[in-house]
Amino acid sequence: MLDRLFRIKELKSSIRIEIIAGCTTFLTMAYIIFVNPKILATTGMDPNAVFVATCLAAAIGSATMALWANWPIAMAPGMGLNAFFAFTVVAKLGYTWQQALGAVLISGLVFLLLSATGLRRRLIDGIPTSMRSAIAAGIGLFLAIIALKSAGIVVASPATLVTIGDLTSPGALVAIGGFFVIAALDVRKVPGAILIGILVTTAASILLGVSHFEGIASMPPSIAPTFMQLDVMGALHGGLLHVVLVMVLVEVFDATGTLIGVAKRAGLLIKGPTHTNPGLSRALMADSTAIVAGSVLGTSSTTAYIESASGVQAGGRTGLTALTVALLFLLATFLAPLAGSVPAQATAPALLYVAAIMVRELAEVHWDDITETVPAVLTAVMMPFTYSIANGLAVGFVSYAVLKLLTGRGREVHVATWVVAALFVIRFVLYPEG
């Protein structure tokens, strides 16, 4: 039955290989069940409910990818978008987390429409490579400053805005140690390096009195505090449309790039347009649907995870890999006490390491062309310096269009880039302090 459903033999795999690949992928991305509740809890959301919502959103998204697209790609709430949700939309712009969830739903529906009509691929093809790379790197830098602040390594300063914190404090020490544990394990290609690092740092935090041990397993807590709590009308009337624009753009670049990259590594793509790749078309629809489901459950945008490449490396070629991930996320709902024991000092090293990996994308920037380099750098640095992914995107796209125009190279700018730049100019006019 499994062979007929997932075409396992046809794709030159086996049930054993697919299950092992699924376990490998899960281990590399399971850190999100500890990190996501910590980030979203800063908005006032119930961390236990967010924990369950995170697991269920990952399970539903991965299962949809498995059963609809038959691809070995797992889904879960995305890093970067959860930070944008918590620290920009709620903390900086002052919207409620219910309104922010409403914006996630709207962005998911827009994303679904773009995927169904084929506009998603046209949009991604119209954005220059340098800008796509800068967006990923900028989000990484944004995650880095959040991680350093959470660990107490970087603190506020009235003289210089930020400065180094007390590196001899127990919290900072365990965070620093946790970062090197994660980095060393990942270099040695140990599966689940980030997850192991979080657990080791949590144990050290408990021993040093930084956090308290809450237990390991229990029945899943109630999801009621976040389930169906989204405020769609509040999002529509609260001036959140520019937030939706940012969510859609990040979702388009992040998820589409991940899907295509992992699928190429697995040998699942054939040369040609989207309609000649039925698996890709279905995968695009599957990850769009997962965003809508996640918003209803009570979590930030769900996306395809680049960590799925570890499962592909282990031999995963079919949806059985993603289905295995989905089942493991369902089992993870019983680990709420363990999630509650994980302090910010243990998730900060994971955030910082993910950030370091994301910044590698700057290597793809066309450094020999100033009209490409300057907008890319502005995009990347404005995100952490203004504590907003939205501001980085806005400054980057507008500066790209303006520089190309002023240097007589306006024809090189794709219509999609002109449209996005114009929308951000309108956003600056309507919401100058956004």
ABEGO torsion letter per residue (X at the ends): XAAAAAGAAAAGBBAAAAAAAAAAAAAAAAAAAAAAAAAAAAAGBBAAAAAAAAAAAAAAAAAAAAAAAGBABBBBBBBGAAAAAAAAAAAAAGBBAAAAAAAAAAAAAAAAAAAAAGAAAAAAAABBAAAAAAAAAAAAAAAAAAAAAAAGABBBBAAAGBBBBBAABAAAAAAAAAAAAAAAAAAAGBBGAAAAAAAAAAAAAAAAGABBBAEABBBBBBAAAABGABBAAAAAAAGAAAAAAAAAAAAAAAAAAAAAAAAAAAGABBBEBAAABAAAAAAAAAAAAAAAAAAAAGBBBBBBBAAAAAAAAAGBABAAAAAAAAAAAAAAAAAAAAAAABBAAAAAAAAAAAAAAAAAAAAABBAABAAAAAAAAAAAAAAAAAGBAAAAAAAAAAAAAAAAAAAGAAAABBAAAAAAAAAAAAAAAABAAX
